[in-house]
Amino acid sequence: MNCLIIKMGGSGRRFGHAIPKQFTDIKGKPYFAYIFEDFQKVTQIDNFIVVTNPKYMDLTVKYAQDLLGDKLLGVIEGGDSNLKSTYNGVIFASKYLNDDDILLTHDITNSSVDSDAIKMVIEAAKQYGAATNGTEQVQTLFSKDEDNTITGTVPKCSVASGYTPEAYRMELIKSCFDKASEEDLENMTSPLAVIIDKGYKPKIVFSHALPLKLTYDKDMETFLKIHGLWNWI
Protein backbone atom coordinates (compact mmCIF):
# COMPACT_ATOMS: atom_id res chain seq x y z
CA MET A 1 0.00 0.00 0.00
CA ASN A 2 1.11 3.55 -0.74
CA CYS A 3 -0.55 6.09 1.56
CA LEU A 4 -0.14 9.86 1.29
CA ILE A 5 -0.42 12.27 4.21
CA ILE A 6 -1.44 15.71 2.96
CA LYS A 7 -0.32 18.31 5.50
CA MET A 8 -2.31 21.54 5.55
CA GLY A 9 -2.27 22.67 9.16
CA GLY A 10 -0.11 25.79 8.73
CA SER A 11 -1.07 29.34 9.63
CA GLY A 12 0.34 31.00 6.50
CA ARG A 13 1.98 33.94 8.32
CA ARG A 14 4.40 34.77 5.47
CA PHE A 15 1.62 34.80 2.89
CA GLY A 16 0.25 38.02 4.34
CA HIS A 17 -3.49 37.26 4.05
CA ALA A 18 -6.23 37.11 6.66
CA ILE A 19 -6.63 33.35 6.20
CA PRO A 20 -3.98 30.68 5.57
CA LYS A 21 -3.08 30.37 1.89
CA GLN A 22 -4.27 26.76 1.59
CA PHE A 23 -7.82 27.92 2.31
CA THR A 24 -7.83 30.84 -0.15
CA ASP A 25 -11.00 30.80 -2.26
CA ILE A 26 -10.42 30.42 -6.00
CA LYS A 27 -13.48 30.37 -8.24
CA GLY A 28 -15.72 29.17 -5.46
CA LYS A 29 -13.52 26.50 -3.92
CA PRO A 30 -10.41 26.57 -1.73
CA TYR A 31 -6.90 26.27 -3.14
CA PHE A 32 -6.38 22.91 -1.43
CA ALA A 33 -9.27 21.38 -3.39
CA TYR A 34 -7.31 21.79 -6.62
CA ILE A 35 -4.41 19.86 -5.08
CA PHE A 36 -6.80 17.13 -3.91
CA GLU A 37 -8.11 16.81 -7.47
CA ASP A 38 -4.58 16.49 -8.85
CA PHE A 39 -3.62 13.79 -6.33
CA GLN A 40 -6.81 11.82 -6.93
CA LYS A 41 -5.56 11.26 -10.50
CA VAL A 42 -2.24 9.73 -9.34
CA THR A 43 -2.67 5.98 -9.67
CA GLN A 44 0.31 5.17 -7.43
CA ILE A 45 -1.51 6.51 -4.34
CA ASP A 46 -3.87 4.00 -2.72
CA ASN A 47 -5.05 6.00 0.29
CA PHE A 48 -4.99 9.50 1.76
CA ILE A 49 -4.80 11.02 5.22
CA VAL A 50 -5.36 14.75 5.59
CA VAL A 51 -3.87 16.68 8.51
CA THR A 52 -5.53 20.08 8.75
CA ASN A 53 -5.80 23.28 10.73
CA PRO A 54 -8.54 22.58 13.32
CA LYS A 55 -10.20 25.93 12.58
CA TYR A 56 -10.99 24.64 9.08
CA MET A 57 -11.90 21.05 9.96
CA ASP A 58 -15.45 21.13 8.57
CA LEU A 59 -14.36 22.70 5.29
CA THR A 60 -11.53 20.20 4.90
CA VAL A 61 -13.74 17.20 5.64
CA LYS A 62 -16.31 18.33 3.06
CA TYR A 63 -13.84 18.57 0.20
CA ALA A 64 -11.77 15.57 1.28
CA GLN A 65 -14.82 13.32 1.26
CA ASP A 66 -16.07 14.72 -2.04
CA LEU A 67 -12.77 14.66 -3.91
CA LEU A 68 -10.78 11.79 -2.36
CA GLY A 69 -13.74 9.47 -1.91
CA ASP A 70 -13.14 5.89 -0.83
CA LYS A 71 -9.38 6.44 -0.76
CA LEU A 72 -9.70 8.77 2.23
CA LEU A 73 -8.72 7.11 5.51
CA GLY A 74 -9.40 10.15 7.65
CA VAL A 75 -9.05 13.87 8.34
CA ILE A 76 -7.26 14.71 11.59
CA GLU A 77 -6.07 17.80 13.43
CA GLY A 78 -2.54 19.08 13.03
CA GLY A 79 -0.14 19.96 15.81
CA ASP A 80 1.55 23.25 16.66
CA SER A 81 4.54 22.58 14.38
CA ASN A 82 5.07 20.98 10.99
CA LEU A 83 6.60 17.84 12.43
CA LYS A 84 4.05 17.49 15.20
CA SER A 85 1.40 17.53 12.49
CA THR A 86 3.40 14.92 10.61
CA TYR A 87 3.65 12.75 13.72
CA ASN A 88 -0.11 12.93 14.20
CA GLY A 89 -0.46 11.62 10.67
CA VAL A 90 2.15 8.90 11.18
CA ILE A 91 0.40 7.63 14.31
CA PHE A 92 -2.94 7.58 12.49
CA ALA A 93 -1.40 5.82 9.47
CA SER A 94 0.12 3.11 11.68
CA LYS A 95 -3.40 1.82 12.34
CA TYR A 96 -3.77 0.93 8.66
CA LEU A 97 -0.32 0.32 7.18
CA ASN A 98 2.03 -2.65 7.53
CA ASP A 99 5.74 -2.20 8.23
CA ASP A 100 6.76 -2.53 4.56
CA ASP A 101 4.03 -0.24 3.21
CA ILE A 102 5.10 3.16 1.90
CA LEU A 103 3.96 6.32 3.65
CA LEU A 104 4.36 9.62 1.82
CA THR A 105 4.02 13.15 3.18
CA HIS A 106 3.17 16.22 1.14
CA ASP A 107 2.98 19.87 2.15
CA ILE A 108 -0.14 21.42 0.61
CA THR A 109 1.84 24.55 -0.29
CA ASN A 110 3.91 22.51 -2.74
CA SER A 111 1.49 22.84 -5.62
CA SER A 112 3.23 20.63 -8.19
CA VAL A 113 1.71 17.12 -8.40
CA ASP A 114 3.73 15.00 -10.83
CA SER A 115 2.92 11.30 -11.14
CA ASP A 116 6.33 10.39 -12.58
CA ALA A 117 8.14 12.10 -9.69
CA ILE A 118 5.86 10.35 -7.20
CA LYS A 119 6.52 6.96 -8.79
CA MET A 120 10.27 7.59 -8.60
CA VAL A 121 10.25 8.57 -4.93
CA ILE A 122 8.11 5.55 -3.99
CA GLU A 123 10.54 3.18 -5.70
CA ALA A 124 13.50 4.85 -4.00
CA ALA A 125 11.84 4.54 -0.59
CA LYS A 126 11.24 0.85 -1.17
CA GLN A 127 14.94 0.38 -1.90
CA TYR A 128 16.56 2.79 0.56
CA GLY A 129 13.95 3.16 3.30
CA ALA A 130 13.35 6.88 2.76
CA ALA A 131 13.58 9.31 -0.13
CA THR A 132 12.58 12.74 -1.34
CA ASN A 133 12.02 14.44 -4.65
CA GLY A 134 14.52 17.14 -5.43
CA THR A 135 16.03 19.52 -7.93
CA GLU A 136 19.67 20.11 -8.70
CA GLN A 137 21.01 23.61 -8.22
CA VAL A 138 21.54 25.70 -11.34
CA GLN A 139 22.12 29.12 -9.73
CA THR A 140 25.25 30.30 -7.97
CA LEU A 141 25.01 29.67 -4.23
CA PHE A 142 26.63 32.03 -1.73
CA SER A 143 27.35 31.67 1.94
CA LYS A 144 26.72 34.84 3.98
CA ASP A 145 26.99 36.27 7.46
CA GLU A 146 24.23 37.76 9.61
CA ASP A 147 24.71 41.15 7.92
CA ASN A 148 24.11 39.59 4.48
CA THR A 149 27.73 40.04 3.48
CA ILE A 150 28.83 37.29 1.08
CA THR A 151 31.51 35.13 2.68
CA GLY A 152 32.03 32.54 -0.05
CA THR A 153 30.42 30.25 -2.59
CA VAL A 154 28.92 26.81 -2.09
CA PRO A 155 29.67 24.10 -4.69
CA LYS A 156 26.43 23.36 -6.52
CA CYS A 157 27.28 19.68 -6.77
CA SER A 158 27.17 19.34 -2.97
CA VAL A 159 23.62 20.61 -2.41
CA ALA A 160 20.10 20.08 -3.72
CA SER A 161 16.63 21.45 -3.04
CA GLY A 162 14.15 18.93 -1.70
CA TYR A 163 10.42 19.11 -2.23
CA THR A 164 7.51 16.91 -1.29
CA PRO A 165 6.23 14.29 -1.49
CA GLU A 166 8.80 12.55 0.65
CA ALA A 167 8.39 8.79 1.03
CA TYR A 168 9.34 6.26 3.72
CA ARG A 169 8.83 2.66 4.71
CA MET A 170 6.22 2.73 7.43
CA GLU A 171 8.29 0.94 10.04
CA LEU A 172 11.22 3.33 9.54
CA ILE A 173 9.31 6.61 9.78
CA LYS A 174 7.29 5.41 12.78
CA SER A 175 10.32 4.21 14.73
CA CYS A 176 12.29 7.41 14.05
CA PHE A 177 9.43 9.66 15.13
CA ASP A 178 8.83 7.56 18.24
CA LYS A 179 12.47 8.22 19.20
CA ALA A 180 12.36 11.95 18.39
CA SER A 181 12.45 14.42 21.26
CA GLU A 182 9.99 17.25 21.80
CA GLU A 183 12.77 19.62 20.73
CA ASP A 184 13.27 17.67 17.50
CA LEU A 185 9.59 17.91 16.63
CA GLU A 186 9.56 21.61 17.44
CA ASN A 187 12.68 22.70 15.54
CA MET A 188 13.34 20.29 12.69
CA THR A 189 11.66 21.21 9.41
CA SER A 190 11.38 17.91 7.55
CA PRO A 191 10.56 14.28 8.39
CA LEU A 192 13.79 13.38 6.60
CA ALA A 193 15.70 15.52 9.11
CA VAL A 194 14.38 13.26 11.86
CA ILE A 195 15.38 10.15 9.92
CA ILE A 196 18.87 11.50 9.20
CA ASP A 197 19.27 12.43 12.87
CA LYS A 198 18.61 8.79 13.78
CA GLY A 199 21.47 7.60 11.58
CA TYR A 200 19.77 6.73 8.29
CA LYS A 201 20.73 7.98 4.82
CA PRO A 202 17.73 8.79 2.63
CA LYS A 203 17.95 9.04 -1.15
CA ILE A 204 17.16 12.08 -3.26
CA VAL A 205 15.65 11.52 -6.70
CA PHE A 206 15.68 14.19 -9.37
CA SER A 207 12.84 14.80 -11.79
CA HIS A 208 11.67 17.53 -14.13
CA ALA A 209 8.63 18.41 -12.01
CA LEU A 210 8.12 22.11 -11.29
CA PRO A 211 8.96 22.63 -7.59
CA LEU A 212 6.48 25.46 -7.01
CA LYS A 213 5.88 26.27 -3.34
CA LEU A 214 3.28 28.82 -2.23
CA THR A 215 4.97 31.10 0.28
CA TYR A 216 4.37 34.63 -0.98
CA ASP A 217 1.73 36.40 -3.10
CA LYS A 218 3.77 36.04 -6.29
CA ASP A 219 3.77 32.26 -5.85
CA MET A 220 -0.02 32.22 -5.89
CA GLU A 221 0.03 34.25 -9.11
CA THR A 222 2.23 31.59 -10.71
CA PHE A 223 -0.08 28.79 -9.53
CA LEU A 224 -3.12 30.56 -10.96
CA LYS A 225 -1.47 31.12 -14.32
CA ILE A 226 -0.34 27.48 -14.59
CA HIS A 227 -3.87 26.26 -13.84
CA GLY A 228 -5.54 28.75 -16.17
CA LEU A 229 -7.18 30.57 -13.25
CA TRP A 230 -5.46 33.94 -13.50
CA ASN A 231 -8.70 35.87 -14.14
CA TRP A 232 -10.46 34.40 -11.11
CA ILE A 233 -10.72 37.71 -9.23
C-alpha atoms as a printed R data frame, in Angstrom:
    type eleno elety resid chain resno       x      y       z
1   ATOM     1    CA   MET     A     1   0.000  0.000   0.000
2   ATOM     2    CA   ASN     A     2   1.111  3.555  -0.744
3   ATOM     3    CA   CYS     A     3  -0.555  6.095   1.555
4   ATOM     4    CA   LEU     A     4  -0.141  9.865   1.294
5   ATOM     5    CA   ILE     A     5  -0.423 12.274   4.213
6   ATOM     6    CA   ILE     A     6  -1.439 15.714   2.956
7   ATOM     7    CA   LYS     A     7  -0.316 18.305   5.495
8   ATOM     8    CA   MET     A     8  -2.310 21.542   5.548
9   ATOM     9    CA   GLY     A     9  -2.267 22.674   9.159
10  ATOM    10    CA   GLY     A    10  -0.115 25.785   8.728
11  ATOM    11    CA   SER     A    11  -1.074 29.341   9.633
12  ATOM    12    CA   GLY     A    12   0.342 31.000   6.496
13  ATOM    13    CA   ARG     A    13   1.979 33.938   8.319
14  ATOM    14    CA   ARG     A    14   4.395 34.772   5.472
15  ATOM    15    CA   PHE     A    15   1.615 34.800   2.893
16  ATOM    16    CA   GLY     A    16   0.248 38.020   4.344
17  ATOM    17    CA   HIS     A    17  -3.486 37.265   4.051
18  ATOM    18    CA   ALA     A    18  -6.227 37.108   6.658
19  ATOM    19    CA   ILE     A    19  -6.632 33.349   6.197
20  ATOM    20    CA   PRO     A    20  -3.977 30.676   5.575
21  ATOM    21    CA   LYS     A    21  -3.076 30.372   1.891
22  ATOM    22    CA   GLN     A    22  -4.270 26.760   1.593
23  ATOM    23    CA   PHE     A    23  -7.824 27.921   2.314
24  ATOM    24    CA   THR     A    24  -7.828 30.839  -0.150
25  ATOM    25    CA   ASP     A    25 -10.999 30.800  -2.255
26  ATOM    26    CA   ILE     A    26 -10.418 30.424  -6.000
27  ATOM    27    CA   LYS     A    27 -13.475 30.371  -8.238
28  ATOM    28    CA   GLY     A    28 -15.719 29.170  -5.458
29  ATOM    29    CA   LYS     A    29 -13.518 26.501  -3.917
30  ATOM    30    CA   PRO     A    30 -10.410 26.572  -1.731
31  ATOM    31    CA   TYR     A    31  -6.898 26.269  -3.141
32  ATOM    32    CA   PHE     A    32  -6.377 22.911  -1.430
33  ATOM    33    CA   ALA     A    33  -9.272 21.384  -3.386
34  ATOM    34    CA   TYR     A    34  -7.306 21.791  -6.618
35  ATOM    35    CA   ILE     A    35  -4.414 19.861  -5.082
36  ATOM    36    CA   PHE     A    36  -6.803 17.128  -3.906
37  ATOM    37    CA   GLU     A    37  -8.107 16.813  -7.473
38  ATOM    38    CA   ASP     A    38  -4.582 16.490  -8.848
39  ATOM    39    CA   PHE     A    39  -3.621 13.794  -6.331
40  ATOM    40    CA   GLN     A    40  -6.806 11.820  -6.934
41  ATOM    41    CA   LYS     A    41  -5.556 11.263 -10.497
42  ATOM    42    CA   VAL     A    42  -2.241  9.734  -9.338
43  ATOM    43    CA   THR     A    43  -2.670  5.978  -9.666
44  ATOM    44    CA   GLN     A    44   0.310  5.168  -7.433
45  ATOM    45    CA   ILE     A    45  -1.510  6.513  -4.342
46  ATOM    46    CA   ASP     A    46  -3.870  4.002  -2.725
47  ATOM    47    CA   ASN     A    47  -5.051  6.001   0.291
48  ATOM    48    CA   PHE     A    48  -4.990  9.497   1.764
49  ATOM    49    CA   ILE     A    49  -4.804 11.020   5.223
50  ATOM    50    CA   VAL     A    50  -5.359 14.754   5.588
51  ATOM    51    CA   VAL     A    51  -3.870 16.684   8.511
52  ATOM    52    CA   THR     A    52  -5.531 20.080   8.747
53  ATOM    53    CA   ASN     A    53  -5.803 23.282  10.728
54  ATOM    54    CA   PRO     A    54  -8.536 22.584  13.325
55  ATOM    55    CA   LYS     A    55 -10.200 25.933  12.576
56  ATOM    56    CA   TYR     A    56 -10.992 24.635   9.085
57  ATOM    57    CA   MET     A    57 -11.897 21.049   9.958
58  ATOM    58    CA   ASP     A    58 -15.453 21.126   8.571
59  ATOM    59    CA   LEU     A    59 -14.359 22.705   5.287
60  ATOM    60    CA   THR     A    60 -11.532 20.204   4.898
61  ATOM    61    CA   VAL     A    61 -13.745 17.197   5.638
62  ATOM    62    CA   LYS     A    62 -16.309 18.332   3.061
63  ATOM    63    CA   TYR     A    63 -13.838 18.574   0.195
64  ATOM    64    CA   ALA     A    64 -11.766 15.573   1.276
65  ATOM    65    CA   GLN     A    65 -14.815 13.319   1.262
66  ATOM    66    CA   ASP     A    66 -16.075 14.722  -2.041
67  ATOM    67    CA   LEU     A    67 -12.767 14.660  -3.912
68  ATOM    68    CA   LEU     A    68 -10.777 11.793  -2.362
69  ATOM    69    CA   GLY     A    69 -13.744  9.466  -1.911
70  ATOM    70    CA   ASP     A    70 -13.141  5.885  -0.830
71  ATOM    71    CA   LYS     A    71  -9.376  6.444  -0.761
72  ATOM    72    CA   LEU     A    72  -9.703  8.768   2.234
73  ATOM    73    CA   LEU     A    73  -8.715  7.110   5.514
74  ATOM    74    CA   GLY     A    74  -9.405 10.152   7.650
75  ATOM    75    CA   VAL     A    75  -9.051 13.874   8.342
76  ATOM    76    CA   ILE     A    76  -7.262 14.713  11.591
77  ATOM    77    CA   GLU     A    77  -6.070 17.804  13.433
78  ATOM    78    CA   GLY     A    78  -2.539 19.083  13.026
79  ATOM    79    CA   GLY     A    79  -0.143 19.964  15.814
80  ATOM    80    CA   ASP     A    80   1.550 23.247  16.661
81  ATOM    81    CA   SER     A    81   4.542 22.581  14.379
82  ATOM    82    CA   ASN     A    82   5.066 20.983  10.987
83  ATOM    83    CA   LEU     A    83   6.605 17.842  12.432
84  ATOM    84    CA   LYS     A    84   4.045 17.493  15.204
85  ATOM    85    CA   SER     A    85   1.396 17.531  12.487
86  ATOM    86    CA   THR     A    86   3.404 14.924  10.612
87  ATOM    87    CA   TYR     A    87   3.654 12.754  13.722
88  ATOM    88    CA   ASN     A    88  -0.111 12.935  14.203
89  ATOM    89    CA   GLY     A    89  -0.459 11.621  10.669
90  ATOM    90    CA   VAL     A    90   2.151  8.903  11.179
91  ATOM    91    CA   ILE     A    91   0.399  7.631  14.313
92  ATOM    92    CA   PHE     A    92  -2.939  7.583  12.487
93  ATOM    93    CA   ALA     A    93  -1.400  5.822   9.473
94  ATOM    94    CA   SER     A    94   0.125  3.115  11.682
95  ATOM    95    CA   LYS     A    95  -3.405  1.825  12.340
96  ATOM    96    CA   TYR     A    96  -3.773  0.929   8.661
97  ATOM    97    CA   LEU     A    97  -0.318  0.319   7.178
98  ATOM    98    CA   ASN     A    98   2.028 -2.645   7.530
99  ATOM    99    CA   ASP     A    99   5.742 -2.202   8.230
100 ATOM   100    CA   ASP     A   100   6.758 -2.526   4.560
101 ATOM   101    CA   ASP     A   101   4.031 -0.239   3.212
102 ATOM   102    CA   ILE     A   102   5.096  3.158   1.904
103 ATOM   103    CA   LEU     A   103   3.964  6.316   3.652
104 ATOM   104    CA   LEU     A   104   4.356  9.617   1.821
105 ATOM   105    CA   THR     A   105   4.024 13.150   3.180
106 ATOM   106    CA   HIS     A   106   3.172 16.222   1.145
107 ATOM   107    CA   ASP     A   107   2.985 19.874   2.148
108 ATOM   108    CA   ILE     A   108  -0.138 21.416   0.610
109 ATOM   109    CA   THR     A   109   1.836 24.548  -0.287
110 ATOM   110    CA   ASN     A   110   3.907 22.506  -2.745
111 ATOM   111    CA   SER     A   111   1.487 22.840  -5.625
112 ATOM   112    CA   SER     A   112   3.229 20.628  -8.186
113 ATOM   113    CA   VAL     A   113   1.714 17.124  -8.396
114 ATOM   114    CA   ASP     A   114   3.725 15.004 -10.831
115 ATOM   115    CA   SER     A   115   2.917 11.296 -11.144
116 ATOM   116    CA   ASP     A   116   6.327 10.393 -12.580
117 ATOM   117    CA   ALA     A   117   8.135 12.097  -9.693
118 ATOM   118    CA   ILE     A   118   5.864 10.349  -7.198
119 ATOM   119    CA   LYS     A   119   6.523  6.964  -8.786
120 ATOM   120    CA   MET     A   120  10.275  7.591  -8.598
121 ATOM   121    CA   VAL     A   121  10.248  8.573  -4.926
122 ATOM   122    CA   ILE     A   122   8.110  5.553  -3.990
123 ATOM   123    CA   GLU     A   123  10.535  3.177  -5.697
124 ATOM   124    CA   ALA     A   124  13.505  4.853  -4.003
125 ATOM   125    CA   ALA     A   125  11.837  4.543  -0.590
126 ATOM   126    CA   LYS     A   126  11.237  0.846  -1.167
127 ATOM   127    CA   GLN     A   127  14.936  0.377  -1.904
128 ATOM   128    CA   TYR     A   128  16.559  2.790   0.564
129 ATOM   129    CA   GLY     A   129  13.953  3.162   3.302
130 ATOM   130    CA   ALA     A   130  13.354  6.876   2.761
131 ATOM   131    CA   ALA     A   131  13.584  9.314  -0.132
132 ATOM   132    CA   THR     A   132  12.582 12.744  -1.343
133 ATOM   133    CA   ASN     A   133  12.024 14.441  -4.648
134 ATOM   134    CA   GLY     A   134  14.524 17.143  -5.434
135 ATOM   135    CA   THR     A   135  16.029 19.523  -7.933
136 ATOM   136    CA   GLU     A   136  19.672 20.111  -8.698
137 ATOM   137    CA   GLN     A   137  21.009 23.612  -8.215
138 ATOM   138    CA   VAL     A   138  21.544 25.705 -11.341
139 ATOM   139    CA   GLN     A   139  22.117 29.116  -9.732
140 ATOM   140    CA   THR     A   140  25.252 30.301  -7.972
141 ATOM   141    CA   LEU     A   141  25.013 29.673  -4.226
142 ATOM   142    CA   PHE     A   142  26.634 32.029  -1.734
143 ATOM   143    CA   SER     A   143  27.346 31.672   1.945
144 ATOM   144    CA   LYS     A   144  26.724 34.838   3.980
145 ATOM   145    CA   ASP     A   145  26.989 36.265   7.456
146 ATOM   146    CA   GLU     A   146  24.232 37.756   9.614
147 ATOM   147    CA   ASP     A   147  24.705 41.149   7.919
148 ATOM   148    CA   ASN     A   148  24.109 39.590   4.479
149 ATOM   149    CA   THR     A   149  27.728 40.041   3.478
150 ATOM   150    CA   ILE     A   150  28.830 37.294   1.084
151 ATOM   151    CA   THR     A   151  31.505 35.134   2.675
152 ATOM   152    CA   GLY     A   152  32.027 32.541  -0.046
153 ATOM   153    CA   THR     A   153  30.420 30.249  -2.585
154 ATOM   154    CA   VAL     A   154  28.915 26.809  -2.088
155 ATOM   155    CA   PRO     A   155  29.674 24.098  -4.691
156 ATOM   156    CA   LYS     A   156  26.426 23.356  -6.517
157 ATOM   157    CA   CYS     A   157  27.284 19.677  -6.775
158 ATOM   158    CA   SER     A   158  27.174 19.338  -2.971
159 ATOM   159    CA   VAL     A   159  23.621 20.607  -2.413
160 ATOM   160    CA   ALA     A   160  20.101 20.084  -3.721
161 ATOM   161    CA   SER     A   161  16.633 21.454  -3.044
162 ATOM   162    CA   GLY     A   162  14.150 18.935  -1.702
163 ATOM   163    CA   TYR     A   163  10.418 19.109  -2.231
164 ATOM   164    CA   THR     A   164   7.510 16.913  -1.290
165 ATOM   165    CA   PRO     A   165   6.233 14.293  -1.488
166 ATOM   166    CA   GLU     A   166   8.797 12.550   0.651
167 ATOM   167    CA   ALA     A   167   8.388  8.786   1.029
168 ATOM   168    CA   TYR     A   168   9.340  6.264   3.717
169 ATOM   169    CA   ARG     A   169   8.830  2.664   4.706
170 ATOM   170    CA   MET     A   170   6.215  2.730   7.430
171 ATOM   171    CA   GLU     A   171   8.290  0.935  10.043
172 ATOM   172    CA   LEU     A   172  11.219  3.334   9.543
173 ATOM   173    CA   ILE     A   173   9.310  6.607   9.784
174 ATOM   174    CA   LYS     A   174   7.286  5.412  12.779
175 ATOM   175    CA   SER     A   175  10.325  4.212  14.732
176 ATOM   176    CA   CYS     A   176  12.287  7.412  14.045
177 ATOM   177    CA   PHE     A   177   9.428  9.657  15.130
178 ATOM   178    CA   ASP     A   178   8.833  7.559  18.237
179 ATOM   179    CA   LYS     A   179  12.469  8.223  19.202
180 ATOM   180    CA   ALA     A   180  12.359 11.948  18.394
181 ATOM   181    CA   SER     A   181  12.447 14.419  21.257
182 ATOM   182    CA   GLU     A   182   9.990 17.248  21.797
183 ATOM   183    CA   GLU     A   183  12.773 19.620  20.733
184 ATOM   184    CA   ASP     A   184  13.273 17.668  17.500
185 ATOM   185    CA   LEU     A   185   9.594 17.912  16.633
186 ATOM   186    CA   GLU     A   186   9.563 21.609  17.444
187 ATOM   187    CA   ASN     A   187  12.677 22.701  15.543
188 ATOM   188    CA   MET     A   188  13.338 20.293  12.685
189 ATOM   189    CA   THR     A   189  11.663 21.206   9.409
190 ATOM   190    CA   SER     A   190  11.382 17.909   7.551
191 ATOM   191    CA   PRO     A   191  10.564 14.283   8.389
192 ATOM   192    CA   LEU     A   192  13.794 13.381   6.601
193 ATOM   193    CA   ALA     A   193  15.700 15.522   9.106
194 ATOM   194    CA   VAL     A   194  14.380 13.256  11.865
195 ATOM   195    CA   ILE     A   195  15.378 10.151   9.920
196 ATOM   196    CA   ILE     A   196  18.873 11.495   9.199
197 ATOM   197    CA   ASP     A   197  19.274 12.430  12.871
198 ATOM   198    CA   LYS     A   198  18.607  8.788  13.781
199 ATOM   199    CA   GLY     A   199  21.474  7.605  11.576
200 ATOM   200    CA   TYR     A   200  19.771  6.728   8.287
201 ATOM   201    CA   LYS     A   201  20.731  7.982   4.822
202 ATOM   202    CA   PRO     A   202  17.732  8.788   2.627
203 ATOM   203    CA   LYS     A   203  17.948  9.038  -1.148
204 ATOM   204    CA   ILE     A   204  17.160 12.083  -3.262
205 ATOM   205    CA   VAL     A   205  15.648 11.517  -6.703
206 ATOM   206    CA   PHE     A   206  15.678 14.190  -9.375
207 ATOM   207    CA   SER     A   207  12.838 14.796 -11.788
208 ATOM   208    CA   HIS     A   208  11.675 17.533 -14.126
209 ATOM   209    CA   ALA     A   209   8.634 18.411 -12.009
210 ATOM   210    CA   LEU     A   210   8.120 22.110 -11.293
211 ATOM   211    CA   PRO     A   211   8.955 22.631  -7.587
212 ATOM   212    CA   LEU     A   212   6.478 25.459  -7.006
213 ATOM   213    CA   LYS     A   213   5.875 26.266  -3.344
214 ATOM   214    CA   LEU     A   214   3.285 28.819  -2.234
215 ATOM   215    CA   THR     A   215   4.966 31.097   0.280
216 ATOM   216    CA   TYR     A   216   4.368 34.632  -0.984
217 ATOM   217    CA   ASP     A   217   1.729 36.397  -3.100
218 ATOM   218    CA   LYS     A   218   3.770 36.044  -6.290
219 ATOM   219    CA   ASP     A   219   3.773 32.261  -5.849
220 ATOM   220    CA   MET     A   220  -0.023 32.219  -5.891
221 ATOM   221    CA   GLU     A   221   0.025 34.249  -9.112
222 ATOM   222    CA   THR     A   222   2.229 31.589 -10.705
223 ATOM   223    CA   PHE     A   223  -0.077 28.793  -9.528
224 ATOM   224    CA   LEU     A   224  -3.124 30.562 -10.960
225 ATOM   225    CA   LYS     A   225  -1.466 31.117 -14.320
226 ATOM   226    CA   ILE     A   226  -0.344 27.483 -14.591
227 ATOM   227    CA   HIS     A   227  -3.867 26.259 -13.837
228 ATOM   228    CA   GLY     A   228  -5.544 28.748 -16.167
229 ATOM   229    CA   LEU     A   229  -7.176 30.571 -13.249
230 ATOM   230    CA   TRP     A   230  -5.458 33.941 -13.502
231 ATOM   231    CA   ASN     A   231  -8.697 35.868 -14.141
232 ATOM   232    CA   TRP     A   232 -10.460 34.395 -11.109
233 ATOM   233    CA   ILE     A   233 -10.716 37.713  -9.232
